[in-house]
Amino acid sequence: MRKLTVEVRNLHIRGCIEWGTSLLGQLEWLHKLYRITRQRNKEPILSVLRDSVNTERPLQALEISSGTGQHVVHFAQTLRNITWQPSEYDRQSLASIEAYRSHYQLHNVKPVIHLDASQPHQCWGGIQPESLDLVLNINMIHISALSCTEGLFRGAGALLKPQGLLLTYGPYAVNGQITPQSNVDFDYSLRQRNPEWGLKDISFLNSVAQKNGLFLEKIVEMPANNKCLLFRKESLV
């Protein structure tokens, strides 16, 4: 009878542990944010990354404005030679990124850091100058203040190694023109919400880049009227 009691107690304890583990898993998922647009564009952006970076030797990457965390875990699963540092300003998004990181248990994704792109790079979590091979920024420039855009290029210019790459993704104006009409409407809606928001012109971004030792190497047309802009850090040689 005592043996049976012990077995029942053990079963009860094991059941509690399993239930607790399941509950923790459910709570973890509650922190995850999901954006359908990020699901749609992650493969096209990954394709550009594959074509633009060395996929064999170890690399260090910083994603500025990681959003939900969907992108960084997707890229990290394929580009395993890259150690990824996600970052975000929004507190809710920070929790979401950590939930994705915890769920996928990827050894090449570091814990997320809080990062305000408008602040000097010395405030960016202790990342050392010229220590990065890649800086990635997706869908931030058009929905943030100009100081964030300027800070992005200034920080990338300081933290990238010579010949390092800054890749930005989003909708842009070209030579003062916004096309198609859907992007015109989008730009208008953004500026109605915040006068500092809106689609930035590629020529303006290129001028900001050049001030920080970066040059526009390539423009890649993307689905849904977006573009990838690839800025290369000039070599000292």
C-alpha positions, -999 to 999 in steps of 0.1 A, spaced: 0 0 0 28 24 9 46 16 -25 13 25 -43 10 57 -24 46 67 -33 39 59 -70 7 80 -69 26 109 -53 53 106 -79 28 106 -107 12 137 -91 45 155 -89 54 146 -124 20 157 -136 24 191 -118 59 196 -134 46 188 -169 16 211 -164 38 238 -151 62 234 -181 32 236 -204 19 267 -187 53 284 -189 53 276 -226 19 291 -231 29 322 -211 60 325 -233 39 325 -264 17 353 -250 46 376 -252 52 370 -289 39 396 -313 30 387 -348 30 408 -379 18 393 -412 40 418 -432 71 404 -415 61 369 -425 57 380 -461 89 400 -465 113 378 -444 121 354 -474 128 382 -499 151 400 -474 168 368 -466 175 363 -503 192 397 -504 213 389 -474 224 356 -489 236 374 -520 253 402 -500 273 387 -472 298 359 -468 279 328 -457 310 308 -447 332 327 -423 319 339 -388 303 374 -389 288 398 -364 255 415 -371 234 441 -353 197 444 -362 184 479 -352 147 480 -345 141 442 -345 103 447 -340 86 415 -331 117 393 -334 103 373 -363 130 384 -387 160 378 -366 151 342 -357 143 335 -393 176 349 -406 196 332 -378 182 297 -386 195 300 -422 226 322 -418 242 303 -389 276 317 -395 263 351 -383 260 360 -346 230 382 -344 224 410 -319 187 421 -319 178 455 -305 146 475 -300 134 507 -284 98 496 -277 94 478 -244 66 454 -256 87 444 -286 117 437 -263 96 410 -246 84 396 -279 120 393 -292 130 374 -261 100 351 -264 110 342 -299 146 338 -289 137 315 -260 113 294 -281 138 287 -309 168 284 -287 192 297 -313 228 298 -301 237 325 -327 211 350 -314 222 372 -284 198 385 -258 180 416 -271 193 450 -260 174 483 -256 186 507 -282 175 542 -291 189 549 -326 188 586 -320 214 583 -292 252 581 -298 265 546 -305 283 547 -272 249 541 -257 242 510 -279 248 482 -254 286 484 -254 291 474 -290 327 483 -299 337 505 -329 345 486 -361 333 453 -346 304 446 -369 302 431 -404 265 438 -409 239 463 -396 203 456 -406 174 480 -403 139 470 -415 109 493 -418 122 519 -393 132 550 -413 97 560 -425 81 556 -391 106 574 -369 120 608 -363 148 621 -385 172 620 -356 168 581 -356 177 580 -393 207 602 -388 217 582 -357 214 549 -376 239 561 -403 262 577 -378 262 546 -356 266 522 -385 296 543 -398 313 540 -364 305 503 -356 310 486 -390 343 473 -400 358 486 -432 338 471 -461 310 463 -436 274 465 -449 244 485 -438 212 471 -453 180 491 -449 146 479 -461 113 498 -466 95 522 -490 114 552 -503 110 582 -525 132 584 -556 144 618 -569 116 635 -551 89 612 -565 68 586 -546 53 558 -566 29 541 -569 -3 558 -555 -5 533 -526 29 546 -514 17 582 -519 -13 575 -497 9 557 -472 32 586 -469 3 610 -464 -12 588 -437 22 587 -419 27 624 -420 -8 630 -407 1 608 -377 35 624 -371 50 652 -392 85 637 -387 74 605 -403 71 597 -440 90 582 -469 126 595 -471 142 601 -505 171 578 -514 193 607 -525 189 623 -491 198 590 -474 228 587 -496 240 621 -486 236 612 -449 254 580 -455 284 597 -472 288 620 -443 294 589 -422 318 571 -445 292 549 -462 283 548 -499 252 534 -516 264 503 -534 232 488 -546 194 492 -547 173 460 -549 137 462 -559 115 442 -535 79 430 -534 50 454 -524 68 485 -537 97 483 -512 134 484 -517 166 472 -501 194 498 -499 229 484 -495 254 509 -481 291 498 -479 316 513 -454 345 527 -472 379 511 -467 407 530 -452 431 516 -479 
